[in-house]
Amino acid sequence: MSTKEKLIERFRELPKNFTFEETVKLLSIFGYKQHNKGATSGSRIRFKNAETGLYIDLHKPHPRSIMKGWMMKAIYQHLKNNGLIK
């Protein structure tokens, strides 16, 4: 099993210790790139897929890098609804 496959499997389990850095890597596997929404965007970050035009808006977790459960579920649902993950 490749590193990418392991990361996808880990994400599918919706672990409570999934980090923002892992999220960036995961989304890049599916063609999403990180874009800040502007100078005043604060912790809001947009991940956009240039091929499909789809995007995901997230808040970068702070002070720790651990993703919130509701954000994980929202990402999972987005990827599932768009046929990128089972």
C-alpha positions as CSV (number, residue, x, y, z in Angstrom):
1,M,0.0,0.0,0.0
2,S,1.4,3.4,-1.0
3,T,1.8,6.4,1.2
4,K,-1.1,8.1,-0.5
5,E,-3.3,5.1,-0.1
6,K,-2.4,4.9,3.6
7,L,-3.3,8.5,4.1
8,I,-6.6,8.1,2.4
9,E,-7.4,5.0,4.5
10,R,-6.4,6.9,7.7
11,F,-8.7,9.8,6.7
12,R,-11.7,7.5,5.9
13,E,-11.6,6.4,9.5
14,L,-12.1,10.1,10.6
15,P,-9.4,9.9,13.4
16,K,-9.5,12.5,16.1
17,N,-5.8,13.3,15.6
18,F,-5.8,14.1,11.9
19,T,-3.7,17.2,11.4
20,F,-4.1,20.2,9.1
21,E,-0.8,19.2,7.3
22,E,-2.3,15.8,6.6
23,T,-5.4,17.5,5.3
24,V,-3.4,19.6,2.8
25,K,-1.6,16.4,1.6
26,L,-4.9,14.5,1.3
27,L,-6.6,17.3,-0.7
28,S,-3.5,17.6,-3.0
29,I,-3.9,13.9,-3.9
30,F,-7.3,14.8,-5.3
31,G,-6.0,17.9,-7.2
32,Y,-6.9,20.6,-4.7
33,K,-4.5,23.4,-4.1
34,Q,-4.5,25.8,-1.1
35,H,-5.5,29.4,-1.8
36,N,-5.9,32.2,0.8
37,K,-9.0,34.2,0.2
38,G,-7.2,37.5,0.7
39,A,-5.1,39.6,3.1
40,T,-8.0,39.7,5.6
41,S,-8.9,36.1,5.4
42,G,-7.5,35.2,8.7
43,S,-7.6,31.4,9.3
44,R,-10.0,30.9,6.4
45,I,-8.4,28.9,3.6
46,R,-9.9,27.8,0.3
47,F,-8.8,24.6,-1.5
48,K,-9.6,24.7,-5.2
49,N,-9.4,22.0,-7.8
50,A,-8.4,23.7,-11.1
51,E,-9.7,20.9,-13.3
52,T,-13.2,20.7,-11.8
53,G,-13.6,24.1,-10.4
54,L,-14.8,22.5,-7.1
55,Y,-13.6,24.1,-3.8
56,I,-13.6,23.5,-0.1
57,D,-13.5,26.3,2.4
58,L,-11.9,25.5,5.8
59,H,-10.7,27.3,8.9
60,K,-7.1,26.4,9.8
61,P,-7.2,25.0,13.3
62,H,-5.4,26.9,16.0
63,P,-3.6,27.0,18.3
64,R,-3.1,23.3,17.6
65,S,-3.0,21.7,14.2
66,I,-5.6,19.0,14.9
67,M,-8.7,19.1,12.6
68,K,-12.1,19.5,14.2
69,G,-14.5,16.5,13.8
70,W,-17.1,18.5,11.9
71,M,-14.5,19.8,9.4
72,M,-13.4,16.2,8.8
73,K,-16.9,15.1,8.2
74,A,-17.5,18.0,5.8
75,I,-14.4,17.2,3.8
76,Y,-15.3,13.5,3.7
77,Q,-18.8,14.3,2.5
78,H,-17.5,16.7,-0.2
79,L,-15.1,14.1,-1.5
80,K,-17.7,11.4,-1.4
81,N,-20.4,13.5,-3.1
82,N,-18.0,14.3,-5.9
83,G,-17.0,10.6,-6.4
84,L,-13.4,11.1,-5.2
85,I,-13.6,8.8,-2.2
86,K,-15.8,5.9,-1.2
